[in-house]
Amino acid sequence: MARINVVLRKEDLEPSFLHDKVAVVIDVLFATSSIVTALNQGATDVYPVLNQQMALETVRGFAQDSFVLSGEQHLRSIAGFSAYTPLALSRQSLRGRSLVYATTNGTVALRQANSAAQVYAAALLNAPAVVNQLQQHKEQTLVLICSGSAGRVNLEDLYLAGYLIEQLSTQHSGRWQLTDTCQIALAVYRQYESPEHCFRESQLGRALSLTDMNEEINYSARLGCIDLVPKLNGASLQVA
């Protein structure tokens, strides 16, 4: 029987643990939502990087106008970079260009997960597509990695992990062995009547709602409006 495990925050991730496993990285507000949106807008690929310096090093040698730099550090946009949230990014000219993307949590988790056999990025936006993709790995252990925020567990990431577990378990009852952290994620998911309800009660959601991010939060809470799954191939994410 294959197993599903949930890592509650990126700081708990042991890269050697991922060997021969399938990793799904979650950072709903906003890294994975932005990555999914950028690829849906026609970006050729997304390079998840750790920080501003790594982003600038990554684009050395890239053709002029072949890339977009985007990112944040502790929820502050990086000077000279494009906005990092999904709706703001969707207004950029991304088609046919690479997005080089640096965030405090989600892109760090993606880099940490690259020792896995397969690495996918999940948001609410593409969650049903992710469930379908994971059906191809029914004999492998799945590790759902919640990025969290600066060492804290994020409610909205656990909510999405719970959704994925619920859908996988419902479609194939008895196939998956669930760890205790899976049960935690399921309990979070089943507690809320909607993604919006969860996001509005989360610490990060409440903080962002006090800024100009309400539209971005509402968009990121939309379930299944994008039918693609980002997959990490080498240094970049492309449509699986």
Protein Blocks (a to p, Z undefined) as FASTA:
>chain_A
ZZddddfbfklpcfklmgopacddddfblmlmmmmmmmmnopabdcddfblklmmmmmgo
iaghiaccdddeehiacehiacfbfklmmmpcfehpacddddfklmmmmmmmmmpmbdcd
ddfklmmmmmmmmmmmmmbccddddebjghiacfklmmmmmmmmmmmmmmmghkaccdfk
lmmmmmmmmmpgbfklmmmmpmklmmmmmmmmlmmmmmmmpghiaccddddehjbccdZZ
